């Protein structure tokens, strides 16, 4: 019943619900361009960290709200924090996030505005599954999202121009 666009969103309870996608070469960006974007609605944050979406394994990427950083969104690549948002979104509202790599420039966007940029040309090649709504490498719901995700889109090989979407992404 909580949606940004259309008639549905992914709902997570923070402890036992999550989605798992298969190991897929589309999640391995190597040194190329990519865009990962989504709308998130946080109902409540966890004590340690709230993971929105990630790839399992050591050479992957993670979007996570970190409690130690006042629940600011952090994007990790290869196990290291690369980008940290400058503000913490509140609970009970939709927020749009995107990370784009264009050449060697990695940029995080919140609601269509650039909030962090770094030079990062290192390969990102996860070997594990895609996990949505949880943070555990062992496919459990540790550090789970208590909230909703709408319009998650992962684009390998293309650095999208980011503006805040005003409609659902096209079905593809």
Biotite code that builds the C-alpha atoms (Angstrom):
import biotite.structure as struc

atoms = struc.array([
    struc.Atom([0.000, 0.000, 0.000], chain_id="A", res_id=1, res_name="UNK", atom_name="CA", element="C"),
    struc.Atom([3.046, 2.317, 0.273], chain_id="A", res_id=2, res_name="UNK", atom_name="CA", element="C"),
    struc.Atom([4.134, 3.144, -3.277], chain_id="A", res_id=3, res_name="UNK", atom_name="CA", element="C"),
    struc.Atom([6.013, 5.904, -5.047], chain_id="A", res_id=4, res_name="UNK", atom_name="CA", element="C"),
    struc.Atom([4.694, 5.130, -8.514], chain_id="A", res_id=5, res_name="UNK", atom_name="CA", element="C"),
    struc.Atom([2.160, 2.663, -9.837], chain_id="A", res_id=6, res_name="UNK", atom_name="CA", element="C"),
    struc.Atom([0.425, 0.085, -7.712], chain_id="A", res_id=7, res_name="UNK", atom_name="CA", element="C"),
    struc.Atom([3.209, -1.733, -5.872], chain_id="A", res_id=8, res_name="UNK", atom_name="CA", element="C"),
    struc.Atom([6.570, -1.558, -4.182], chain_id="A", res_id=9, res_name="UNK", atom_name="CA", element="C"),
    struc.Atom([8.867, -4.046, -2.458], chain_id="A", res_id=10, res_name="UNK", atom_name="CA", element="C"),
    struc.Atom([8.066, -4.265, 1.266], chain_id="A", res_id=11, res_name="UNK", atom_name="CA", element="C"),
    struc.Atom([10.614, -5.332, 3.898], chain_id="A", res_id=12, res_name="UNK", atom_name="CA", element="C"),
    struc.Atom([10.091, -5.906, 7.626], chain_id="A", res_id=13, res_name="UNK", atom_name="CA", element="C"),
    struc.Atom([13.707, -5.367, 8.757], chain_id="A", res_id=14, res_name="UNK", atom_name="CA", element="C"),
    struc.Atom([14.294, -8.883, 10.032], chain_id="A", res_id=15, res_name="UNK", atom_name="CA", element="C"),
    struc.Atom([13.077, -11.774, 7.902], chain_id="A", res_id=16, res_name="UNK", atom_name="CA", element="C"),
    struc.Atom([12.040, -10.423, 4.505], chain_id="A", res_id=17, res_name="UNK", atom_name="CA", element="C"),
    struc.Atom([14.418, -9.812, 1.613], chain_id="A", res_id=18, res_name="UNK", atom_name="CA", element="C"),
    struc.Atom([14.879, -10.603, -2.062], chain_id="A", res_id=19, res_name="UNK", atom_name="CA", element="C"),
    struc.Atom([17.747, -12.592, -3.488], chain_id="A", res_id=20, res_name="UNK", atom_name="CA", element="C"),
    struc.Atom([18.748, -12.473, -7.130], chain_id="A", res_id=21, res_name="UNK", atom_name="CA", element="C"),
    struc.Atom([21.114, -14.964, -8.732], chain_id="A", res_id=22, res_name="UNK", atom_name="CA", element="C"),
    struc.Atom([24.789, -14.413, -9.393], chain_id="A", res_id=23, res_name="UNK", atom_name="CA", element="C"),
    struc.Atom([24.689, -12.367, -12.584], chain_id="A", res_id=24, res_name="UNK", atom_name="CA", element="C"),
    struc.Atom([27.453, -10.740, -14.674], chain_id="A", res_id=25, res_name="UNK", atom_name="CA", element="C"),
    struc.Atom([25.227, -7.653, -14.999], chain_id="A", res_id=26, res_name="UNK", atom_name="CA", element="C"),
    struc.Atom([26.099, -6.755, -11.396], chain_id="A", res_id=27, res_name="UNK", atom_name="CA", element="C"),
    struc.Atom([29.853, -6.864, -12.136], chain_id="A", res_id=28, res_name="UNK", atom_name="CA", element="C"),
    struc.Atom([30.746, -3.435, -13.484], chain_id="A", res_id=29, res_name="UNK", atom_name="CA", element="C"),
    struc.Atom([34.496, -4.047, -13.833], chain_id="A", res_id=30, res_name="UNK", atom_name="CA", element="C"),
    struc.Atom([36.036, -0.610, -14.577], chain_id="A", res_id=31, res_name="UNK", atom_name="CA", element="C"),
    struc.Atom([33.181, 0.536, -16.809], chain_id="A", res_id=32, res_name="UNK", atom_name="CA", element="C"),
    struc.Atom([30.333, 2.968, -16.479], chain_id="A", res_id=33, res_name="UNK", atom_name="CA", element="C"),
    struc.Atom([27.241, 2.040, -14.466], chain_id="A", res_id=34, res_name="UNK", atom_name="CA", element="C"),
    struc.Atom([24.161, 3.428, -12.752], chain_id="A", res_id=35, res_name="UNK", atom_name="CA", element="C"),
    struc.Atom([22.318, 1.985, -9.749], chain_id="A", res_id=36, res_name="UNK", atom_name="CA", element="C"),
    struc.Atom([19.197, 3.871, -8.675], chain_id="A", res_id=37, res_name="UNK", atom_name="CA", element="C"),
    struc.Atom([16.110, 3.395, -6.531], chain_id="A", res_id=38, res_name="UNK", atom_name="CA", element="C"),
    struc.Atom([13.469, 5.044, -4.377], chain_id="A", res_id=39, res_name="UNK", atom_name="CA", element="C"),
    struc.Atom([13.551, 4.061, -0.678], chain_id="A", res_id=40, res_name="UNK", atom_name="CA", element="C"),
    struc.Atom([11.031, 4.688, 2.100], chain_id="A", res_id=41, res_name="UNK", atom_name="CA", element="C"),
    struc.Atom([12.484, 3.916, 5.528], chain_id="A", res_id=42, res_name="UNK", atom_name="CA", element="C"),
    struc.Atom([9.999, 3.102, 8.272], chain_id="A", res_id=43, res_name="UNK", atom_name="CA", element="C"),
    struc.Atom([12.722, 2.813, 10.938], chain_id="A", res_id=44, res_name="UNK", atom_name="CA", element="C"),
    struc.Atom([16.502, 2.451, 11.037], chain_id="A", res_id=45, res_name="UNK", atom_name="CA", element="C"),
    struc.Atom([18.369, -0.415, 12.718], chain_id="A", res_id=46, res_name="UNK", atom_name="CA", element="C"),
    struc.Atom([20.822, 0.075, 15.569], chain_id="A", res_id=47, res_name="UNK", atom_name="CA", element="C"),
    struc.Atom([23.911, -0.611, 13.429], chain_id="A", res_id=48, res_name="UNK", atom_name="CA", element="C"),
    struc.Atom([23.166, -0.278, 9.707], chain_id="A", res_id=49, res_name="UNK", atom_name="CA", element="C"),
    struc.Atom([20.219, -0.516, 7.333], chain_id="A", res_id=50, res_name="UNK", atom_name="CA", element="C"),
    struc.Atom([21.088, -2.130, 4.009], chain_id="A", res_id=51, res_name="UNK", atom_name="CA", element="C"),
    struc.Atom([18.980, -1.266, 0.974], chain_id="A", res_id=52, res_name="UNK", atom_name="CA", element="C"),
    struc.Atom([20.655, -3.235, -1.826], chain_id="A", res_id=53, res_name="UNK", atom_name="CA", element="C"),
    struc.Atom([23.982, -5.007, -2.217], chain_id="A", res_id=54, res_name="UNK", atom_name="CA", element="C"),
    struc.Atom([25.912, -7.744, -3.891], chain_id="A", res_id=55, res_name="UNK", atom_name="CA", element="C"),
    struc.Atom([27.235, -10.512, -1.660], chain_id="A", res_id=56, res_name="UNK", atom_name="CA", element="C"),
    struc.Atom([30.921, -11.318, -1.565], chain_id="A", res_id=57, res_name="UNK", atom_name="CA", element="C"),
    struc.Atom([34.042, -9.242, -1.081], chain_id="A", res_id=58, res_name="UNK", atom_name="CA", element="C"),
    struc.Atom([34.421, -7.517, -4.455], chain_id="A", res_id=59, res_name="UNK", atom_name="CA", element="C"),
    struc.Atom([30.938, -6.064, -4.668], chain_id="A", res_id=60, res_name="UNK", atom_name="CA", element="C"),
    struc.Atom([28.950, -2.951, -3.900], chain_id="A", res_id=61, res_name="UNK", atom_name="CA", element="C"),
    struc.Atom([26.550, -1.915, -1.117], chain_id="A", res_id=62, res_name="UNK", atom_name="CA", element="C"),
    struc.Atom([24.040, 0.884, -0.433], chain_id="A", res_id=63, res_name="UNK", atom_name="CA", element="C"),
    struc.Atom([23.654, 1.203, 3.342], chain_id="A", res_id=64, res_name="UNK", atom_name="CA", element="C"),
    struc.Atom([22.388, 3.710, 5.898], chain_id="A", res_id=65, res_name="UNK", atom_name="CA", element="C"),
    struc.Atom([25.032, 3.717, 8.651], chain_id="A", res_id=66, res_name="UNK", atom_name="CA", element="C"),
    struc.Atom([23.855, 4.374, 12.220], chain_id="A", res_id=67, res_name="UNK", atom_name="CA", element="C"),
    struc.Atom([27.376, 5.477, 13.235], chain_id="A", res_id=68, res_name="UNK", atom_name="CA", element="C"),
    struc.Atom([27.097, 8.237, 10.610], chain_id="A", res_id=69, res_name="UNK", atom_name="CA", element="C"),
    struc.Atom([23.628, 9.417, 11.730], chain_id="A", res_id=70, res_name="UNK", atom_name="CA", element="C"),
    struc.Atom([21.956, 7.150, 9.154], chain_id="A", res_id=71, res_name="UNK", atom_name="CA", element="C"),
    struc.Atom([23.588, 8.815, 6.168], chain_id="A", res_id=72, res_name="UNK", atom_name="CA", element="C"),
    struc.Atom([23.603, 6.741, 2.969], chain_id="A", res_id=73, res_name="UNK", atom_name="CA", element="C"),
    struc.Atom([27.017, 5.237, 2.233], chain_id="A", res_id=74, res_name="UNK", atom_name="CA", element="C"),
    struc.Atom([28.020, 3.529, -1.004], chain_id="A", res_id=75, res_name="UNK", atom_name="CA", element="C"),
    struc.Atom([30.688, 0.854, -0.553], chain_id="A", res_id=76, res_name="UNK", atom_name="CA", element="C"),
    struc.Atom([32.753, -0.671, -3.357], chain_id="A", res_id=77, res_name="UNK", atom_name="CA", element="C"),
    struc.Atom([35.128, -3.571, -2.740], chain_id="A", res_id=78, res_name="UNK", atom_name="CA", element="C"),
    struc.Atom([34.451, -3.374, 1.002], chain_id="A", res_id=79, res_name="UNK", atom_name="CA", element="C"),
    struc.Atom([35.466, 0.281, 1.378], chain_id="A", res_id=80, res_name="UNK", atom_name="CA", element="C"),
    struc.Atom([33.191, 3.294, 1.854], chain_id="A", res_id=81, res_name="UNK", atom_name="CA", element="C"),
    struc.Atom([33.564, 5.369, -1.306], chain_id="A", res_id=82, res_name="UNK", atom_name="CA", element="C"),
    struc.Atom([30.706, 7.885, -1.084], chain_id="A", res_id=83, res_name="UNK", atom_name="CA", element="C"),
    struc.Atom([28.804, 9.276, 1.926], chain_id="A", res_id=84, res_name="UNK", atom_name="CA", element="C"),
    struc.Atom([25.702, 11.442, 1.659], chain_id="A", res_id=85, res_name="UNK", atom_name="CA", element="C"),
    struc.Atom([25.881, 14.825, 3.371], chain_id="A", res_id=86, res_name="UNK", atom_name="CA", element="C"),
    struc.Atom([22.486, 14.429, 5.091], chain_id="A", res_id=87, res_name="UNK", atom_name="CA", element="C"),
    struc.Atom([20.263, 11.752, 6.587], chain_id="A", res_id=88, res_name="UNK", atom_name="CA", element="C"),
    struc.Atom([16.813, 11.243, 5.111], chain_id="A", res_id=89, res_name="UNK", atom_name="CA", element="C"),
    struc.Atom([14.039, 11.046, 7.654], chain_id="A", res_id=90, res_name="UNK", atom_name="CA", element="C"),
    struc.Atom([11.666, 8.168, 8.066], chain_id="A", res_id=91, res_name="UNK", atom_name="CA", element="C"),
    struc.Atom([8.223, 7.983, 6.537], chain_id="A", res_id=92, res_name="UNK", atom_name="CA", element="C"),
    struc.Atom([9.048, 9.642, 3.199], chain_id="A", res_id=93, res_name="UNK", atom_name="CA", element="C"),
    struc.Atom([10.349, 8.563, -0.206], chain_id="A", res_id=94, res_name="UNK", atom_name="CA", element="C"),
    struc.Atom([13.954, 9.444, -1.097], chain_id="A", res_id=95, res_name="UNK", atom_name="CA", element="C"),
    struc.Atom([15.576, 8.830, -4.481], chain_id="A", res_id=96, res_name="UNK", atom_name="CA", element="C"),
    struc.Atom([19.215, 7.653, -4.530], chain_id="A", res_id=97, res_name="UNK", atom_name="CA", element="C"),
    struc.Atom([21.553, 6.937, -7.428], chain_id="A", res_id=98, res_name="UNK", atom_name="CA", element="C"),
    struc.Atom([25.243, 6.196, -7.855], chain_id="A", res_id=99, res_name="UNK", atom_name="CA", element="C"),
    struc.Atom([26.766, 6.725, -11.281], chain_id="A", res_id=100, res_name="UNK", atom_name="CA", element="C"),
    struc.Atom([30.257, 5.992, -12.536], chain_id="A", res_id=101, res_name="UNK", atom_name="CA", element="C"),
    struc.Atom([31.215, 7.915, -15.647], chain_id="A", res_id=102, res_name="UNK", atom_name="CA", element="C"),
    struc.Atom([34.801, 7.198, -16.660], chain_id="A", res_id=103, res_name="UNK", atom_name="CA", element="C"),
    struc.Atom([36.646, 7.301, -13.339], chain_id="A", res_id=104, res_name="UNK", atom_name="CA", element="C"),
    struc.Atom([34.209, 9.647, -11.588], chain_id="A", res_id=105, res_name="UNK", atom_name="CA", element="C"),
    struc.Atom([31.844, 8.073, -9.065], chain_id="A", res_id=106, res_name="UNK", atom_name="CA", element="C"),
    struc.Atom([28.936, 10.293, -7.958], chain_id="A", res_id=107, res_name="UNK", atom_name="CA", element="C"),
    struc.Atom([26.103, 9.814, -5.461], chain_id="A", res_id=108, res_name="UNK", atom_name="CA", element="C"),
    struc.Atom([22.800, 11.620, -5.977], chain_id="A", res_id=109, res_name="UNK", atom_name="CA", element="C"),
    struc.Atom([19.957, 12.201, -3.529], chain_id="A", res_id=110, res_name="UNK", atom_name="CA", element="C"),
    struc.Atom([16.698, 13.427, -5.018], chain_id="A", res_id=111, res_name="UNK", atom_name="CA", element="C"),
    struc.Atom([18.494, 14.345, -8.253], chain_id="A", res_id=112, res_name="UNK", atom_name="CA", element="C"),
    struc.Atom([21.234, 16.445, -6.638], chain_id="A", res_id=113, res_name="UNK", atom_name="CA", element="C"),
    struc.Atom([24.894, 15.395, -6.440], chain_id="A", res_id=114, res_name="UNK", atom_name="CA", element="C"),
    struc.Atom([25.852, 14.902, -2.772], chain_id="A", res_id=115, res_name="UNK", atom_name="CA", element="C"),
    struc.Atom([29.261, 13.192, -3.058], chain_id="A", res_id=116, res_name="UNK", atom_name="CA", element="C"),
    struc.Atom([31.893, 12.611, -5.746], chain_id="A", res_id=117, res_name="UNK", atom_name="CA", element="C"),
    struc.Atom([35.176, 10.720, -5.812], chain_id="A", res_id=118, res_name="UNK", atom_name="CA", element="C"),
    struc.Atom([37.627, 9.430, -8.404], chain_id="A", res_id=119, res_name="UNK", atom_name="CA", element="C"),
    struc.Atom([37.302, 5.636, -8.452], chain_id="A", res_id=120, res_name="UNK", atom_name="CA", element="C"),
    struc.Atom([38.533, 3.603, -11.416], chain_id="A", res_id=121, res_name="UNK", atom_name="CA", element="C"),
    struc.Atom([38.996, 0.293, -9.574], chain_id="A", res_id=122, res_name="UNK", atom_name="CA", element="C"),
    struc.Atom([37.147, -2.745, -10.921], chain_id="A", res_id=123, res_name="UNK", atom_name="CA", element="C"),
    struc.Atom([33.943, -3.744, -9.109], chain_id="A", res_id=124, res_name="UNK", atom_name="CA", element="C"),
    struc.Atom([33.354, -7.444, -9.751], chain_id="A", res_id=125, res_name="UNK", atom_name="CA", element="C"),
    struc.Atom([31.127, -9.126, -7.155], chain_id="A", res_id=126, res_name="UNK", atom_name="CA", element="C"),
    struc.Atom([31.073, -12.886, -7.081], chain_id="A", res_id=127, res_name="UNK", atom_name="CA", element="C"),
    struc.Atom([27.911, -13.340, -5.024], chain_id="A", res_id=128, res_name="UNK", atom_name="CA", element="C"),
    struc.Atom([24.177, -12.947, -5.324], chain_id="A", res_id=129, res_name="UNK", atom_name="CA", element="C"),
    struc.Atom([22.159, -9.721, -5.362], chain_id="A", res_id=130, res_name="UNK", atom_name="CA", element="C"),
    struc.Atom([20.461, -9.025, -2.024], chain_id="A", res_id=131, res_name="UNK", atom_name="CA", element="C"),
    struc.Atom([17.666, -6.470, -1.719], chain_id="A", res_id=132, res_name="UNK", atom_name="CA", element="C"),
    struc.Atom([16.496, -5.415, 1.729], chain_id="A", res_id=133, res_name="UNK", atom_name="CA", element="C"),
    struc.Atom([19.169, -7.266, 3.748], chain_id="A", res_id=134, res_name="UNK", atom_name="CA", element="C"),
    struc.Atom([22.861, -7.087, 4.454], chain_id="A", res_id=135, res_name="UNK", atom_name="CA", element="C"),
    struc.Atom([24.005, -10.580, 5.311], chain_id="A", res_id=136, res_name="UNK", atom_name="CA", element="C"),
    struc.Atom([26.461, -12.393, 3.065], chain_id="A", res_id=137, res_name="UNK", atom_name="CA", element="C"),
    struc.Atom([24.987, -15.645, 4.307], chain_id="A", res_id=138, res_name="UNK", atom_name="CA", element="C"),
    struc.Atom([21.651, -14.684, 2.731], chain_id="A", res_id=139, res_name="UNK", atom_name="CA", element="C"),
    struc.Atom([19.985, -13.712, 5.998], chain_id="A", res_id=140, res_name="UNK", atom_name="CA", element="C"),
    struc.Atom([18.201, -10.502, 6.868], chain_id="A", res_id=141, res_name="UNK", atom_name="CA", element="C"),
    struc.Atom([20.836, -9.012, 9.182], chain_id="A", res_id=142, res_name="UNK", atom_name="CA", element="C"),
    struc.Atom([20.967, -5.224, 8.891], chain_id="A", res_id=143, res_name="UNK", atom_name="CA", element="C"),
    struc.Atom([17.637, -5.447, 7.086], chain_id="A", res_id=144, res_name="UNK", atom_name="CA", element="C"),
    struc.Atom([15.555, -2.630, 5.690], chain_id="A", res_id=145, res_name="UNK", atom_name="CA", element="C"),
    struc.Atom([12.351, -1.840, 7.528], chain_id="A", res_id=146, res_name="UNK", atom_name="CA", element="C"),
    struc.Atom([10.555, -0.033, 4.750], chain_id="A", res_id=147, res_name="UNK", atom_name="CA", element="C"),
    struc.Atom([9.959, -0.080, 1.005], chain_id="A", res_id=148, res_name="UNK", atom_name="CA", element="C"),
    struc.Atom([11.852, 0.107, -2.291], chain_id="A", res_id=149, res_name="UNK", atom_name="CA", element="C"),
    struc.Atom([10.333, 1.216, -5.576], chain_id="A", res_id=150, res_name="UNK", atom_name="CA", element="C"),
    struc.Atom([11.871, 1.306, -9.050], chain_id="A", res_id=151, res_name="UNK", atom_name="CA", element="C"),
    struc.Atom([15.242, -0.323, -8.375], chain_id="A", res_id=152, res_name="UNK", atom_name="CA", element="C"),
    struc.Atom([17.247, -0.156, -11.610], chain_id="A", res_id=153, res_name="UNK", atom_name="CA", element="C"),
    struc.Atom([20.788, -1.438, -12.244], chain_id="A", res_id=154, res_name="UNK", atom_name="CA", element="C"),
    struc.Atom([22.380, -0.384, -15.526], chain_id="A", res_id=155, res_name="UNK", atom_name="CA", element="C"),
    struc.Atom([25.762, -1.810, -16.490], chain_id="A", res_id=156, res_name="UNK", atom_name="CA", element="C"),
    struc.Atom([27.798, 0.015, -19.145], chain_id="A", res_id=157, res_name="UNK", atom_name="CA", element="C"),
    struc.Atom([25.843, 3.279, -19.070], chain_id="A", res_id=158, res_name="UNK", atom_name="CA", element="C"),
    struc.Atom([26.243, 6.400, -16.928], chain_id="A", res_id=159, res_name="UNK", atom_name="CA", element="C"),
    struc.Atom([22.767, 7.897, -16.807], chain_id="A", res_id=160, res_name="UNK", atom_name="CA", element="C"),
    struc.Atom([22.122, 11.604, -16.450], chain_id="A", res_id=161, res_name="UNK", atom_name="CA", element="C"),
    struc.Atom([20.378, 11.883, -13.096], chain_id="A", res_id=162, res_name="UNK", atom_name="CA", element="C"),
    struc.Atom([17.298, 13.952, -12.409], chain_id="A", res_id=163, res_name="UNK", atom_name="CA", element="C"),
    struc.Atom([14.605, 13.059, -9.915], chain_id="A", res_id=164, res_name="UNK", atom_name="CA", element="C"),
    struc.Atom([12.177, 10.742, -11.715], chain_id="A", res_id=165, res_name="UNK", atom_name="CA", element="C"),
    struc.Atom([8.612, 11.997, -12.002], chain_id="A", res_id=166, res_name="UNK", atom_name="CA", element="C"),
    struc.Atom([7.160, 8.687, -13.188], chain_id="A", res_id=167, res_name="UNK", atom_name="CA", element="C"),
    struc.Atom([7.938, 4.984, -12.924], chain_id="A", res_id=168, res_name="UNK", atom_name="CA", element="C"),
    struc.Atom([10.843, 3.637, -14.949], chain_id="A", res_id=169, res_name="UNK", atom_name="CA", element="C"),
    struc.Atom([9.661, 1.887, -18.128], chain_id="A", res_id=170, res_name="UNK", atom_name="CA", element="C"),
    struc.Atom([9.218, -1.875, -17.843], chain_id="A", res_id=171, res_name="UNK", atom_name="CA", element="C"),
    struc.Atom([12.081, -3.567, -19.653], chain_id="A", res_id=172, res_name="UNK", atom_name="CA", element="C"),
])
